Amino acid sequence: MPRYIQLVKFRKKPTKEMIKQNLEFLEREKKMGVQIKEIYWTLGRYDVVVILDAPNEKAVMQGALARAENMSSETMIAVPAEEARKLVE
């Protein structure tokens, strides 16, 4: 299953209600096959870094669109270094 890294920026100050809503989105995404591996709140340019596995880009995009009111995100597909090195051999 492809792995993705999502860089998230809050559009407004997070509230308990917003966090609760986001947890509900995560539960719905599980049903679409999305597996959240790790979530980090960070300092700097982005507020949150999410590492997740998903069956395809469509599932990742649906999650990002569902959160668009509260958060903007940049998503990258992640290729393990070992696999990437094989591409240049």
C-alpha positions as CSV (number, residue, x, y, z in Angstrom):
1,M,0.0,0.0,0.0
2,P,1.4,3.4,-0.9
3,R,2.7,5.6,1.9
4,Y,2.0,9.4,2.0
5,I,3.4,12.3,4.0
6,Q,0.9,15.1,4.6
7,L,2.0,18.6,5.7
8,V,-0.9,20.4,7.3
9,K,-1.5,24.1,8.2
10,F,-4.4,25.2,10.4
11,R,-6.6,27.8,8.7
12,K,-7.7,29.0,12.2
13,K,-6.9,28.4,15.8
14,P,-7.6,24.7,16.7
15,T,-10.5,24.2,19.1
16,K,-11.7,21.1,20.9
17,E,-14.6,20.9,18.5
18,M,-12.3,21.0,15.5
19,I,-10.1,18.2,17.0
20,K,-13.2,16.1,17.7
21,Q,-14.4,16.6,14.1
22,N,-11.0,15.6,12.7
23,L,-11.0,12.4,14.8
24,E,-14.4,11.6,13.2
25,F,-12.9,12.2,9.7
26,L,-10.1,9.7,10.7
27,E,-12.6,7.1,11.6
28,R,-14.4,7.5,8.2
29,E,-11.1,7.3,6.4
30,K,-10.3,4.0,8.1
31,K,-13.4,2.5,6.4
32,M,-11.8,3.7,3.0
33,G,-8.6,1.8,3.8
34,V,-6.6,4.7,5.1
35,Q,-4.2,3.8,7.9
36,I,-2.7,6.6,9.9
37,K,0.8,5.6,11.0
38,E,1.8,8.7,12.9
39,I,0.7,12.2,13.6
40,Y,3.0,15.0,14.9
41,W,2.1,18.5,15.9
42,T,5.1,20.7,14.9
43,L,6.5,24.1,15.2
44,G,7.5,26.1,12.1
45,R,6.0,26.4,8.7
46,Y,3.5,23.5,9.1
47,D,1.4,22.7,12.2
48,V,1.0,19.0,11.7
49,V,2.8,16.2,9.9
50,V,0.8,13.0,9.1
51,I,2.3,9.8,7.9
52,L,-0.3,7.5,6.4
53,D,-0.9,4.5,4.1
54,A,-3.7,4.6,1.7
55,P,-4.9,2.4,-1.1
56,N,-4.7,5.3,-3.7
57,E,-4.6,9.0,-4.2
58,K,-8.4,9.3,-4.3
59,A,-8.7,8.2,-0.7
60,V,-6.1,10.7,0.4
61,M,-7.7,13.5,-1.6
62,Q,-11.1,12.8,-0.1
63,G,-9.7,13.2,3.4
64,A,-7.9,16.4,2.5
65,L,-11.1,17.8,0.9
66,A,-13.2,16.9,4.0
67,R,-10.8,19.0,6.2
68,A,-10.4,21.9,3.7
69,E,-12.5,24.3,5.8
70,N,-10.2,23.9,8.8
71,M,-6.9,22.9,7.3
72,S,-4.8,23.2,4.2
73,S,-2.4,20.5,3.3
74,E,0.4,19.4,1.0
75,T,0.6,15.7,0.3
76,M,3.5,13.7,-1.0
77,I,3.8,10.1,-1.9
78,A,6.8,8.5,-0.1
79,V,9.0,5.9,-1.6
80,P,11.3,4.0,0.8
81,A,15.0,4.8,0.1
82,E,15.8,1.2,-0.6
83,E,13.2,1.0,-3.4
84,A,14.1,4.4,-4.8
85,R,17.8,3.4,-5.1
86,K,16.8,0.5,-7.2
87,L,15.2,2.9,-9.7
88,V,18.6,4.5,-10.4
89,E,20.5,1.2,-10.8
